[in-house]
């Protein structure tokens, strides 16, 4: 049986031409990607890879095409001279592509690390921006309060002097009933003004700050005490092991306690008598975090993504306003809240505060 | 045990004292070319394999373009294996099996065993390396489109 080599040759020549065209097209696109962002390491890799592929295609395809051309030109002996060079160059391109690819493997790890760091810096910048805005609000509020205090203080002095002078005049003008009555009225008004200033000063000094340094340990213990009655009534034990190091966050204590009490009550309600609710304070990915875990009946899987939506229902269970309110409070602290739950196994609530707001106290 | 201490020194002494003539240049015989080429194919297979695996294991497959790159790597790996086998089979085919007809330019291959059939099939290696390059091209186009979208999104954000 004899098979013609014509199909092989046709495929070889057409395939070689297509390879040359494709590798040039690859290089063109890689150049365009590279010019968009010359500092991007992946773009640089792509252009090097495309150059290596072009070298591989040219060395291989030109060799094949020249071989066929020389055959048909009856110059086969020329191919015998050329083929060692063509083959050697082709072999070299294998090694070059391999080396670039191996380099990519190492480079990819570095690129990935760089991308992660970039993302981290972006996140931190965002947090810093928010913190800066909060600080500006606090500073402006404090400045306004201080200015008001200063004005009040400056008004108090003349008012006190007026009061003193009127009292002295009253003593000196004893007997002149008409003037005495008028002075009495002036004194009453001056005393009114003094009391108003005192009340204003007291109010301004009592004004609460936006965020204060709060110990997470204290917050959870105080919230635990508030729900202790509910827990005892249900026969549920609240287990809280304080961390070895104290975690301090910048927070509005009253609001955070509202959150904790709500979550602890939910956990107690979901738990069976005799079971326990575990609360913990920990560092998670360099951020202070707080977890509340119960071993109760759990939440249906389809409900979990909608827990923070008000009045969402799956037909059996309906959400209220509690959890959306809690998420709002946590968001105002630049934190996150997540709920993981499995039917029959219980629920885990995790609250994370941004790292910038928290610090470790040794 | 101190009696064994001189053994390495004695061994080195005998090895050195029994040396032959040393030639400055090592000769490279003709078969070395094929050997190097085949080893390069094996190296190429390993590199393309690790390339595709690396892409598969990392964050890159999230982008469609890199999926095509991984596929191109796998196709090139298969092509290398194909070509590696082809080079071996070529050695087993006798030149007498290639016959040039009296009135023709293209030779015929005399099929006498499975080796000629395998040689015929393996000679069509473009069926693998051309799709590999097409995959790289489509992958690059995808990456380009993706980067255009990203830069467009950046412009919108900055607006």
Interface residues (C-beta under 8 A of the other chain):
Chain A: X1 X2 X3 X4 X5 X6 X7 X8 X9 X11 X12 X14 X15 X16 X18 X19 X22 X23 X25 X26 X29 X30 X32 X33 X36 X37 X46 X49 X50 X53 X57 X72 X84 X87 X88 X90 X91 X94 X95 X97 X98 X99 X101 X102 X104 X105 X108 X112 X115
Chain B: X33 X36 X37 X40 X41 X43 X44 X46 X47 X48 X50 X51 X54 X58 X59 X60 X73 X98 X99 X105 X106 X107 X108 X109 X110 X111 X116 X120 X123 X124 X126 X127 X129 X130 X133 X134 X136 X137 X140 X141 X143 X144 X147 X148 X151
